[in-house]
Amino acid sequence: MNLDKVFDNNKKWIESKLDVDSNYFEDLGKGQSPELLYIGCSDSRVTAEDLMGLQPGEVFVHRNIANMVVGTDLNAMSVLDYAVNHLKVNHVVVCGHFSCGGVKAAMQSADLGILNPWLRNIRDVYRLHKTELNAIDDEDKRYDRLVELNVQEQCVNLIKTATVQKAVRSRGLKVHGWVFDIHTGKLIDLKIDLDGILKNIMEIYHLD
């Protein structure tokens, strides 16, 4: 890749924004008030704002391998705290995608070094749902289903946190699970019954 092209593209992007609104960057510099926190995968084929048709300032974004929400990950927990408690977002979305390399890598037997402890979290998702997953003969379909179940479990991890529980009680924060179909471009709402999940886990995970 010729990096000079990146800076040429940047100039064209600036011009395109100013052609529509001469105050675009002045307004952008005044601050942000996004209503949505998007937790997605770092995969280079999946861009958060583009697939939702949103602009800078409209969504707060956190990305990592396989869109994980791990309670001991201080990066993710800091992003969550800032988005919920300071930016006051109204929605938190976990968005996975089909053909996720992280999900597929997690199910291989190879030693992947520093990635091992991270991918172990996905293996735990498989362990929780192994009866359903092992019943799927087609390997690609099994991985796609694991992508969906991984999104569900990361949503569960979100509602285990004090940050989310307090915001749900105080102002009705919503948590959503989505999947991006990389083969069609469609964004799919998994319509996860998070209220039901929340009730089921509150005996153990309830935080005042």
C-alpha positions, 0 to 999 in steps of 0.5 A, spaced: 500 500 500 502 506 498 501 511 504 501 517 500 494 515 497 491 515 504 493 522 505 490 524 498 484 520 500 484 524 506 484 531 502 478 529 498 474 527 504 475 533 507 473 537 501 467 533 500 465 534 507 466 542 506 462 542 500 456 540 503 457 544 510 462 549 511 462 548 518 463 541 518 469 540 522 468 546 526 462 543 529 465 536 530 470 539 534 465 542 539 464 535 542 460 528 541 454 526 543 453 519 541 447 515 543 450 508 541 456 504 543 458 499 538 462 493 540 465 490 534 470 485 531 477 488 529 476 485 522 478 489 516 472 488 512 467 490 517 467 498 518 462 500 524 460 507 521 459 504 514 455 498 515 450 502 519 450 509 515 452 513 520 457 519 521 463 521 525 460 523 532 454 519 532 457 512 534 462 511 540 466 505 537 470 499 541 473 493 537 477 487 538 478 480 536 471 477 535 468 482 539 469 480 546 466 483 552 471 480 557 470 483 565 478 483 566 479 487 559 481 494 562 480 497 555 473 494 554 471 496 561 474 503 560 470 504 554 464 501 557 464 506 563 466 512 559 460 511 554 455 509 559 456 514 565 459 520 561 457 520 554 450 517 557 449 512 551 442 509 550 444 503 547 450 498 547 451 493 541 455 487 540 456 486 533 459 480 530 460 477 523 459 471 519 466 468 517 469 471 523 477 469 523 477 469 531 471 465 532 474 460 527 481 460 530 478 459 537 476 452 534 483 450 531 487 445 535 493 450 533 498 453 539 497 461 537 501 463 542 499 470 546 492 469 542 491 463 546 488 466 553 483 471 548 481 465 544 479 461 550 473 466 551 470 463 545 472 456 546 468 457 553 462 459 549 462 453 545 463 449 551 456 452 554 453 451 547 456 444 545 450 440 544 447 445 539 453 446 535 455 439 535 449 437 532 450 442 526 454 437 521 456 443 516 462 446 518 461 453 516 454 453 518 456 451 525 461 457 525 456 462 523 452 459 529 457 460 534 458 467 531 451 468 533 452 465 540 458 468 541 454 475 540 449 473 545 454 471 551 458 477 550 451 481 551 450 477 557 457 479 559 455 486 558 449 485 563 453 482 568 457 489 569 455 494 575 455 499 569 450 496 565 446 494 571 445 501 574 444 504 567 438 499 565 435 501 572 436 508 572 435 510 565 433 504 561 439 503 557 438 497 552 443 492 550 443 489 543 446 483 539 447 484 532 451 480 526 453 483 520 452 478 514 459 479 510 456 475 504 450 480 503 452 486 507 445 485 511 445 487 518 441 482 522 438 483 529 438 477 533 433 479 538 436 476 544 431 476 550 436 480 554 430 481 559 429 474 560 437 473 561 437 478 566 432 475 570 435 468 570 442 471 572 440 476 577 441 471 582 448 470 581 450 477 578 446 482 581 450 488 583 447 494 587 
